[in-house]
Amino acid sequence: VLRYWEAQFPLLKPLKRSGGRRYYRTADVAMVESIDRLVNHEGYTLKGAEAVLRGAAKSALDRRGQDRRSGDRRGAAEPADTPGVRLMVSDGPDMAETIAALKTIRAKLATALEA
């Protein structure tokens, strides 16, 4: 599946070592996770997922350029600037509900472990 996605998503370019072995960096793994989430869980087509990833990559590059012009160097080192990670981070009204649900699950797990 990885080789197929490399052919379908030009943004996914792992380093190639001697003998043709591929080395997947952290950003590559995040991109693969994003592709998997978009295609297999959210129902995007391959072209639709590629469009989403291209849009995320373009906006991240635009922000980096603005940060460099304004003299702010912090933005270039933040992991959320990589396209794959940015897609996994979501803000909005559902975030508070998700956090509350996760805290409830954590409390139930702690209780179960104590028993």
C-alpha positions in Angstrom: 0.0 0.0 0.0 2.8 2.4 0.8 4.4 2.1 -2.7 1.0 2.7 -4.3 0.4 5.8 -2.2 3.9 7.1 -3.0 2.8 6.8 -6.7 -0.6 8.5 -6.1 0.6 11.2 -3.7 3.6 13.1 -5.0 3.9 14.9 -1.6 4.9 11.6 0.0 8.6 11.2 -0.8 10.6 9.1 1.6 14.4 9.2 1.5 15.8 6.4 -0.5 18.9 4.6 0.9 21.4 2.4 -0.8 19.8 -0.7 -2.4 16.5 1.2 -2.9 15.5 0.9 0.7 13.1 3.6 1.9 13.5 5.7 5.0 10.3 7.2 6.3 10.9 10.4 8.3 8.4 11.6 11.0 6.7 13.9 8.5 6.4 11.0 6.0 4.7 8.8 8.7 2.4 11.7 9.6 1.5 12.1 6.0 0.8 8.3 5.6 -1.4 8.5 8.7 -3.3 11.5 7.3 -3.8 9.7 4.0 -5.1 6.6 5.8 -7.5 8.7 7.8 -8.8 10.7 4.9 -9.2 7.7 2.5 -10.2 4.8 4.8 -12.0 6.6 7.6 -13.4 9.8 6.2 -14.3 8.5 2.8 -12.3 10.8 0.6 -11.3 9.6 -2.9 -7.6 9.5 -3.6 -7.9 12.8 -5.7 -9.9 14.4 -2.9 -7.3 13.4 -0.2 -4.5 14.7 -2.4 -6.4 18.0 -2.8 -6.8 18.3 1.0 -3.1 17.5 1.6 -2.0 20.0 -1.1 -4.1 22.7 0.5 -2.6 22.0 3.9 0.9 22.0 2.5 0.3 25.3 0.6 -1.1 27.0 3.7 1.8 25.7 5.8 4.3 27.1 3.3 2.5 30.4 3.2 2.7 30.7 7.0 6.4 29.8 7.0 7.1 32.5 4.5 5.2 35.1 6.5 7.0 34.1 9.7 10.4 34.4 8.0 9.5 37.8 6.6 8.4 39.1 9.9 11.5 37.7 11.7 9.6 35.1 13.8 11.7 31.9 13.6 9.6 29.9 16.1 7.0 28.9 13.5 9.5 27.0 11.3 10.4 24.5 14.0 6.8 23.7 15.2 5.7 20.2 14.3 2.1 21.5 13.5 3.6 23.1 10.4 4.0 19.8 8.6 1.0 19.0 6.5 0.4 15.5 8.0 0.4 16.8 11.6 -1.7 19.8 10.8 -4.5 17.6 9.5 -4.5 15.6 12.6 -4.9 18.6 14.9 -8.4 20.0 14.9 -9.8 23.0 16.7 -13.4 23.8 17.2 -16.5 23.2 19.4 -16.1 19.4 19.2 -12.6 19.5 20.8 -14.0 20.3 24.2 -16.5 17.4 24.0 -13.7 15.1 22.9 -11.4 16.1 25.7 -14.3 15.6 28.2 -15.0 12.1 26.8 -11.3 11.2 27.0 -11.0 12.3 30.6 -14.1 10.2 31.4 -12.5 7.2 29.7 -9.2 7.8 31.6 -11.0 7.9 34.9 -12.8 4.6 34.1 -9.5 3.0 33.1 -7.8 4.2 36.3 -10.7 2.8 38.4 -10.5 -0.6 36.5 -6.8 -0.8 37.1 -7.2 -0.2 40.8 -9.7 -3.0 41.2 
